[in-house]
Amino acid sequence: MNKLLYPLSLAYWALSNADRRFCARKKLSKPVISVGNITWGGTGKTPIVIELLKLAVQNNLKPVVLTRGYGRKTSSPALLENGALHDSAQKSGDEPLLIARSVPMACVIAGAYRYENALIFEKYLEPDLYVLDDGFQHWKIERDLDIVCVNAANPFGNGMLIPAGILREKPGALERAGLVIITNCDMVADEKVRALEREIFGYGGKVVLSAYYGGYEYKTLDLAGYFDLDFLKSSIVYSLCAIGFGDGFKNSLKKSGIEIRGSFDLPDHGSYDLKTLKSFLEKAGRGACLVTTAKDAVKIADVADDEIKERTAVLTITPQFKTGEDEWEKTILNVINGVL
């Protein structure tokens, strides 16, 4: 199948190359930090964006996220602020809504025309920093730093560009990155992480950090309270997610001490409705619980009834730096302060 799709990969490469070559980059009035990847989903980018925003807020800065908002049902730009408590994933997309609710002091603008959207809201928001979400292949906006996430468990797939593989760009593109974060490094042997570090250094000697996901907490579906952990552990549990790297989620569940009987996996950014959720609970069995991700929770909460809310726990995670935490903070603050 991969060989049959190879001509489409060549077409993708040609179009991407043309887009980059002929796109005129424009500069915003404040520093821009991009967080992205070179593969199609599954690198744990969103938790890194959230951690970056928290660092900015801790330093008394007002960050604004510019994101496309995959899966949103509206075309006009959506501004999420003050925790986006009254907004929905249909308006903004799942990841923008999760980011806005995770860091209420940050603002998020969801929409395809990210440069234009920044200008529309600039005077109103008065940002100190722009964070370009999923921005490594977004050529229109100049950036002061490119952060790229690489999944240790599947860094480059089969080495082919989409649709024959998972690569948006060849690994050599990491030369453009200022900071590379190897995520999910707890899912592979240390030797494989070190070999991946050496490979990435070979693409340009960039600063390479390694991280995994921990700080596990089980929240209610609205993310406002804590789910009864004793009730969860005494129940039959099924995982439920629509993310790019479901194996990483299952690994986190296991490390948190929850054993799952089975899983319901939807395509990345997949949508939910009450009938489907009810069918999942029915298949799981009487008295069963579902455990989902924070990104899925913001969509499920829009359509869930009381039973779904009572029987769905949300596993929340935070990045834990295995190496390079000091370098992470130093690099980010240097960009914000105009040192780099």
C-alpha positions in Angstrom: 0.0 0.0 0.0 2.8 2.4 0.9 4.4 2.0 -2.6 1.1 2.6 -4.3 0.8 5.9 -2.3 4.3 7.0 -3.1 3.3 9.1 -6.2 0.9 11.0 -3.9 3.8 11.6 -1.5 5.9 13.1 -4.3 3.0 15.4 -5.1 2.7 16.4 -1.5 6.4 17.1 -1.4 6.2 19.3 -4.5 3.3 21.3 -3.2 4.9 21.8 0.2 8.1 22.9 -1.4 6.3 25.4 -3.6 4.3 26.7 -0.7 7.5 27.3 1.3 9.4 28.8 -1.6 6.8 31.3 -2.7 5.2 32.3 0.6 6.3 35.7 1.8 7.0 35.6 5.6 5.6 38.4 7.7 6.7 39.6 11.1 4.5 40.2 14.1 5.1 43.0 16.6 6.0 40.6 19.5 8.2 37.5 19.8 6.8 34.4 18.1 7.6 30.8 19.4 6.4 28.0 17.2 5.6 24.5 18.6 5.2 21.8 15.9 6.5 18.5 14.6 7.6 16.9 11.3 5.1 14.0 11.5 1.3 13.7 11.3 0.1 13.9 15.0 1.0 11.8 18.0 4.0 13.7 19.3 2.5 15.2 22.4 2.7 18.7 21.1 -0.3 20.2 23.0 1.0 19.5 26.5 4.2 21.2 25.5 2.2 24.3 24.3 0.4 24.3 27.6 3.7 24.1 29.5 5.1 27.0 27.5 2.1 29.1 28.2 2.3 28.4 32.0 6.0 29.4 31.9 5.1 32.7 30.2 2.2 33.4 32.7 4.5 32.6 35.6 6.8 35.4 34.3 3.9 37.9 34.3 3.5 37.8 30.5 0.4 37.7 28.4 0.7 35.0 25.7 -1.6 34.6 22.8 -1.9 31.3 20.9 -2.4 31.3 17.1 -3.8 28.0 15.9 -5.8 26.7 13.0 -8.3 24.7 15.1 -8.8 21.3 13.4 -12.3 20.1 13.4 -14.0 23.4 14.1 -17.4 23.9 12.4 -17.1 27.7 11.9 -15.0 29.7 9.4 -14.7 33.1 11.2 -11.8 33.4 13.7 -12.7 32.3 17.3 -11.3 34.2 20.3 -11.1 32.1 23.5 -10.3 34.0 26.7 -10.8 33.7 30.4 -10.8 29.9 30.3 -13.3 29.7 27.5 -15.9 28.3 29.9 -18.8 29.1 27.6 -17.2 28.0 24.3 -17.4 24.7 22.5 -15.1 22.5 20.5 -17.4 23.0 17.5 -16.5 26.7 17.6 -12.8 26.4 18.1 -11.6 22.8 17.7 -10.7 20.4 20.5 -7.0 21.4 21.0 -7.6 25.2 21.2 -10.4 24.7 23.7 -8.2 22.5 25.8 -5.4 25.0 25.7 -7.7 27.9 26.7 -9.2 26.0 29.6 -5.8 24.7 30.8 -4.2 28.2 31.0 -7.1 30.7 31.6 -4.6 33.6 31.6 -3.7 32.9 28.0 -5.8 33.8 25.0 -6.3 31.5 22.0 -7.2 32.6 18.5 -8.4 29.7 16.3 -8.7 30.2 12.6 -6.9 29.4 9.3 -5.5 32.9 8.7 -3.2 33.1 11.7 -1.3 36.3 10.7 -4.4 38.2 9.8 -6.1 37.0 13.0 -3.2 38.2 15.1 -3.6 41.7 13.6 -7.4 41.7 14.1 -7.1 41.1 17.9 -3.7 42.7 18.6 -4.9 46.1 20.0 -7.6 44.4 22.1 -5.4 41.7 23.5 -2.0 43.6 23.8 0.0 40.4 23.9 3.6 40.0 25.1 4.2 36.8 23.2 2.7 34.8 20.3 2.7 31.0 20.4 2.3 29.5 16.9 0.6 26.1 17.5 1.5 23.4 15.0 3.6 26.0 13.2 6.7 24.3 11.9 5.2 24.1 8.4 3.4 27.4 8.6 5.6 29.6 6.5 3.7 32.9 6.5 4.7 34.1 10.0 8.4 34.7 11.0 9.3 33.1 14.3 12.0 33.7 16.9 12.2 30.1 17.9 11.0 26.8 16.4 10.3 24.0 19.0 9.8 20.6 17.4 8.5 17.5 19.2 9.6 14.1 18.1 7.9 10.9 19.4 10.5 8.5 20.7 8.2 5.5 20.2 7.8 6.3 16.5 10.0 9.2 15.5 9.9 9.1 11.7 7.6 6.2 10.8 8.6 4.4 7.6 10.7 7.3 6.4 8.1 8.3 3.8 6.1 11.5 3.4 2.3 11.5 3.8 0.2 9.8 2.7 2.6 6.9 2.2 4.1 7.6 5.6 3.6 9.9 8.6 6.3 12.5 7.7 5.3 16.0 6.8 8.9 16.7 6.1 12.1 14.7 5.9 14.1 14.5 9.2 16.7 16.9 7.8 14.1 19.6 8.3 15.1 19.5 12.0 18.0 21.7 11.0 15.6 24.6 11.2 14.6 23.9 14.8 16.0 25.8 17.7 14.9 23.3 20.2 13.9 19.6 19.8 12.0 17.7 22.5 12.0 13.9 22.3 8.6 13.0 23.9 7.4 9.6 25.2 11.0 8.7 26.0 9.7 6.4 28.8 8.2 4.1 26.2 11.6 3.0 24.7 14.9 1.9 26.1 17.4 4.6 27.1 19.8 3.3 24.4 17.2 4.1 21.7 16.6 7.6 23.1 20.4 8.3 23.1 20.6 6.9 19.5 17.7 9.2 18.5 19.5 12.2 20.2 22.6 11.5 18.1 20.6 11.2 14.9 18.9 14.6 15.6 22.2 16.2 16.4 23.4 15.0 13.1 20.7 17.2 11.4 22.3 20.4 12.8 23.5 20.1 16.3 20.3 21.6 17.9 19.5 21.6 21.6 17.8 18.3 22.3 15.7 17.6 25.4 13.9 14.5 26.4 10.5 14.3 28.2 7.8 11.9 29.2 4.3 12.5 30.5 3.4 12.1 34.2 1.8 14.1 37.0 -1.2 11.9 36.5 -4.5 13.1 37.9 -8.1 11.9 37.2 -10.6 14.7 36.7 -14.3 14.8 36.1 -15.5 15.4 32.5 -15.7 19.1 33.0 -12.1 19.1 34.2 -13.2 21.1 37.2 -13.1 18.4 39.9 -11.4 15.1 40.7 -12.9 11.7 39.7 -13.4 9.2 42.5 -10.3 7.1 42.1 -11.5 4.2 44.3 -14.6 4.0 42.3 -12.6 3.9 39.1 -10.2 1.2 40.3 -13.1 -1.0 41.4 -14.8 -0.8 38.0 -14.3 -2.4 34.6 -12.4 0.3 32.7 -12.2 1.0 28.9 -10.1 3.7 27.4 -11.6 6.1 24.9 -9.7 8.5 22.7 -9.5 10.2 19.3 -5.8 11.3 19.3 -2.9 10.7 17.0 -0.9 8.3 19.3 -3.3 6.2 21.3 -0.6 3.9 22.5 1.0 6.7 24.5 -2.4 7.3 26.3 -2.6 3.6 27.1 0.9 3.7 28.4 0.1 6.6 30.7 -3.0 4.8 32.0 -0.9 1.8 32.9 1.8 3.9 34.6 -0.9 5.7 36.6 -2.1 2.3 38.0 -5.3 1.8 36.0 -5.8 -1.5 34.2 -8.1 -1.4 31.2 -10.2 -4.2 29.8 -10.3 -2.8 26.3 -10.3 0.4 24.3 -12.4 2.4 21.9 -10.2 4.3 19.4 -11.4 6.9 17.0 -9.4 8.8 14.3 -7.4 11.8 15.4 -9.7 14.8 16.1 -12.8 12.5 15.7 -16.1 13.7 16.9 -18.6 12.3 19.5 -22.3 12.1 19.9 -24.5 10.8 22.7 -25.7 7.7 20.8 -22.1 6.6 20.1 -21.0 7.2 23.7 -24.0 5.2 25.0 -23.0 2.3 22.7 -19.5 2.4 24.1 -20.8 2.1 27.7 -23.1 -0.7 26.7 -20.3 -2.6 25.0 -18.1 -2.1 28.1 -20.8 -3.7 30.3 -22.9 -2.9 33.3 -21.2 -0.6 35.8 -18.2 0.0 33.6 -16.3 3.3 33.4 -14.6 5.1 30.5 -11.3 6.9 30.7 -10.4 9.5 28.2 -7.9 12.3 27.5 -8.3 15.9 28.3 -8.4 16.7 24.6 -11.4 14.3 24.1 -13.1 15.5 27.3 -13.8 19.0 25.9 -15.7 17.4 23.1 -17.5 14.7 25.0 -18.7 17.2 27.7 -20.7 19.0 25.0 -22.9 16.0 24.2 -22.8 13.8 27.4 -25.8 13.1 29.6 -25.6 12.5 33.4 -24.7 8.8 33.1 -21.8 9.5 30.7 -20.6 12.3 33.0 -20.8 10.0 36.1 -18.9 7.2 34.4 -16.2 9.0 32.4 -12.9 9.9 34.0 -10.3 12.1 32.4 -6.6 11.4 32.7 -4.6 14.6 32.8 -0.9 14.7 32.3 2.0 17.2 32.4 5.4 17.0 30.7 8.2 15.7 32.9 11.6 16.6 31.6 14.1 13.8 31.8 16.9 15.9 30.6 17.2 19.6 29.8 14.5 21.3 32.0 16.9 24.2 32.8 17.7 24.6 29.1 14.0 24.7 28.3 13.3 27.6 30.6 16.5 29.4 29.7 15.8 29.2 26.0 12.2 30.3 26.3 12.9 33.3 28.5 15.8 34.3 26.3 13.5 34.5 23.3 10.9 36.4 25.2 13.5 38.9 26.5 15.0 39.3 23.0 18.3 37.6 23.8 18.2 35.1 20.9 
